[in-house]
Amino acid sequence: MSRIITLLSLLMFVTTSLVSQTYNMSTTTVTTCSGTFYDSGGAAGNYGNNENFTMTFTSGNGNRLSFNFSAMNISGGDVLSVYDGPTASHPFMGSYASISPGIITSTGTSLTFVFTSTSSANSSGWAATISCTTPALTAYSMSNGTVTACSGAFYDNGGPAANYSDNQNITQTFCSGTTDRLQFSFINTFFANVLSVGDSLFIYDGNNTAAPPLAILVNGSFFETYTSSGTCITFRFKSNATGNNTGWAGQFTCVTSAPAQQVFNMSTGVRYVCNALFYDNGGPTNSYSNNLNITQTFTSYNGERLTANFSSMTMAGGDFFIRAGMPPLPAPGLCCQCTT
């Protein structure tokens, strides 16, 4: 009888541990595929003032990690930042306060969270459910040659945790190997802090640099999602000798169709387009930033003239939106269509 009781007690302990495993924010490393992630106050308490924690989670089965945030309440000045890898030197995924991150999924097997709080106030924090999902993406660092694949992670030649090199002039083509298109999306969407001045990433809609261009991304560019019209997409990266930077991090997948319209927020560089929406740098729902002085060029994708139809225009006094060779306007709205 005593053996039966012991076995039942052990079973109840194991079951309870599996169901109720929780991880409160602290400076540590955790290997898991399940559980709930809370701020340092846990499920029922507030986090503390003057906190500065770094916590890394690694998948327990070698697959990608996913965090589904069901609650997010952080006081002003306090920030939860997320990095796609085992350290805060890996690609930055975003910083969050009052707005929930939703679902965050690693490209590899680890995610790192950094939380800092001020001395002035605290709040109830966050709650996120942890799970392991699909196998980790194959990583491709920028190099000369052609890759045939339908999924993967794509980095500059420094990889996920190092800067790219000076004096680069490299061209890499990705092809689906099927009849599908390829679609690239990027983790660090603004190039302001990841590409140095004078360095450029060129994107072409085909299997070489003679294909129609899609974009020229430079310091300060917003890195949109790009979809090939055929089965291949080509990247060419050029860096100068005066300094390098952290570079980009993205992922790609095969898709059967392109988005109905590309969306561009005001940034820098050149975009080749015939059907798109164009907004200030705040996008369709947020206000634009203060102290901006940025120039963006749109060029017709098919060699025809471009028409811009502005549907809304609201700007503060003293702010101007200037079209080359035309009078200033008070804000961007809707763009663009190719005409004859």
N, C-alpha and C positions, 0 to 999 in steps of 0.2 A: 504493500500500500504506500509506503514512504517513497518508493521509487516512482510510483505513478504520480504522486503529489509533486515530487521534484521535477519530473518531466513536464507536467502541466504548468508549473511555475515558470520553467525555462521557456516554454512555448509562449506563454503570455508575455514574458519580458521581451522576447525577440519580436513578437507581433507588435507590441506597443512601440518598440524602438523604430521599427520600419515605418509605422503609420505616423508617429509624432516627432520624427527627427527634425529639429529646428537648428538654424544657424544664425546667431546674432552677430551683427557687424563688429569686427575686431581686426587686429592685424595678425593674420594667420593664413594658412593654406588648407583647403578642404578638398578631399577627393570623394565625389558622390555622384549619384544619378537620380536622387530624389530628395525630398524634404522641402522646408520653407525657409526662406531667407528674410530676416527682419533687420531693422536698424538695431542699435545697441540696447534699446529699451525693450526689445522683444515684442511679443504679440499684444501686450496690454500697457506698456509704459512708453514714455517719451525717450528719445535719445538725449544725450547730455550736451552741455555747452563745451566749446573749445576742443572738439574731437578732431582727430586726424588719423584715420585708419585706412589701411590698404589690405584688402582681402581677396585672395585668388581661389577660384573654384576650378577644379580639373575633373573632367569626365571620368567616371568609374569604369567605363567599358570601351573607351577609345573612340566613342562617337562625339558628335557635336553637343554642346550644352545649350539648353534653352531656359530662360527665366521669364515667367509670365507674371508681370506686376499687376496685382489686384488693388493695391492701395498706394498712394503717394501723397504725403503731406509734410513738406519741409519748409521751414521758416526762411524769410528773406535773408540772403547772404550765405545760406548753407547750401551745399552742392554735393550731389552724388554723380561721380564721373565713371564711365565704363570704358574698358580697353579690351580689344579683341586678341587676347593672348595671356601668357603667364606673368607678365609684368606691365607696369605703366609705361614702358618704352614701346609697347606694341600699339597697333593702330587705335587711335581715339575714336570711339563710337558715339559719344555724346555726353552732355552734362544735363542733369535733371533736378528739378526742385518741385514746383507745384504741379507740373504736368507729368503724368505717368509715362514711363518709357514704353509701356505696352509689353510686347514680346521682344526680347533680345536673344539672338542666337549667334553663337560663335561660328567662325569659319573652320577653326581647328578644334582642339579639345579643351581649351581653357578660356575663362573670362576673368578679368581683374576689375574690382570695384574700389574706388577711392572716395572716401567721404570726409568732408571737412565742415565743421560748424563754428559759428562765431560765439562770442560771449554774451550776446544780447538776448537770445530767446531760443527755445527749442519747440519741437512739435512731435506728433505721433509717428512720423517717419513713414516706413514702407513695409510692404509684404509682397513676396514673390514666390511662386511655386517653381521648383527646380525639376527638370527632366532631361534625359539624354535622348537625342533624336537620331538623325541620319548619320552615316559615316562622315568623318572629317573630309573637307574638300582638299583635293590635290592642290598644292601651292605652285604657282608659276611666277618666277621673278623675271623682269624684263630682260630679254636677250635676243640676239639675232636668230631668226629661224621661224619655223611654222609649228604650231601646236594643233593637233586634231583632238577635240574633246567637246563634251556637251555640258561640262560643269567644272568649276575650279575657283581658286582664289588667285587674284592677279595683283602683283606688287611691282614697284620700281625695282631696279637691280640691287638695291640694298636689302630687299626682302622685308618682312614684317616689322623688324626691330632696329634696322640700321638706316643711315642716310644713303641716298643714291650717290654715285660718284661724279666727280667733275669731268668735263670734256667728253661727255657721252654723245654718241650719234648712232643709235641702234634702232632696228626695225623688227617688230615681231607681229606675225599674222596668226590669228586664231580662226579655225574652220570647224564647223559642227561635225563634219563627217557623215551627215545625214542630209535630208532635204529641209531641215529646220533652219531658222535664223538663229543668230547669237545675240544675246542681250547682256550688256555690261552695266552693273550698278556699282556705286562706290560708297565706301564707308565714310571717309572724310570728304564731305561734299564741297567744302570751300578750299580752294588752292591757296588762299592768302597766306597760310602758315605752313604749307607743305611743299610749295615750289618757290625757289628763289627767283628774284628778278633776273630776266634774261634767259631763263630755262623754259622750254615749251614742250607740251605733249600734243602731237598731231594725231587725229583719228580719221581713218579712211573707210569708206563703205565698200570693201572688196578685199581681194587677196594680195594687193600691193599698193604702193604709194601713188600709182597712176589712177587708182579708183577715185570716184567722187569724194571730196573731203566732207567730213561731218563737223569737225570742230578743230580749233586751235586753242588749247588751254594753257594759261600762263599764270603768273602770280596774281592772286585775287580772283581767279575764275571760279564760278560755281560749277561743280562737276555733275552734270545731269546724267540720266540714264540714256544709253545709246543702244540702238537695235539695228542690226544689219538688214539691208533689203534682200540680200541673197544669203549665202551660207558662210561667208567669211567677213572678218573685220580686221583692219590692220592699224597698229600703233607705231608711231615713230617718236622717239624721245631725244631731244637735244639739250645738253647742259653746257654751260660755259665754264671757264676756269676760275671764276671769282667767288665761288661759294656754292655749297649744296644744301640740301634740306631733307626732311623726313620722307618726302615723296607720298605716293598714293597707296591705297589699299582698296581693292574691289573684289567682286565676284561675278561670275557669269554663268549663264544657263541657256539651254536651247528653248526656243519658243516658236510657235507656229505663225504668229502675226505680230506686227508692230503696234504700239499704242496709236489710237486715233489721232491724237495731237501731242506734239512735244511741248513741254512747259519750260520756259526760260525765265529765271529771275535775274534782274539786272546785276551784272558783274563785269568781267573783263574778257578780252579775247575775241575770237571770231567764231560765229556759228553759221553753218550752211543749212538752209531750211526753206521749205515752201509751205508748211502748214503748222502753225504753232501758236501758243499763247505766250504773251510777254508781260511780265509784271515788274514792279520795283523790287528791290532786294528783299523786301518783307514777304514777297509772295502774295497769293490771293487773300490771305486772312490777317496778316500782320502789317504794322506800319514799317516804312523804310527806316534806315538807321540815320543817326546824326553824323555830320562831318564827312559826308561822302564826296568823292571826286573821282568818278569812274567812267570809263568809256567802253562801250560794247558795240561790236559791228555784226550786222546780219548780212549775209550774202546769199543770193538765190542758189538753191541746190541744183537747178536744172538750166541755169543760164538765162532765164527769163527775168523780167522786172519784178520787183517786190512791192507789194501793197500792204500798208499797215493801217488797220482800222481801229482807232482808239475808242473804246466804249465807256471809259471812265477816266477821270482826271481830278485828283484831290491832293494838293500839296500845301505845306505851311508857307507863310510869307517869307520871302527871301530865298526859297528853294526853286530851282529851275531844271527842267528837262530839255536839253538842247539837241535838235536834229541837225546833223551836218548840213550847212548851206541853207538852213531854214530858221525862222524865228523861234525863240525859246517857248516851250510849253510848260504849264505848271503840273506833269506826271505821266508815267507810262500806263498803258492799259492793255490793249489787245493787238496781237500781231500774229501772224504774217501770212500772206498769200502770194503765190507767184502768178503773174499775169503775162499777157503777151507783150 
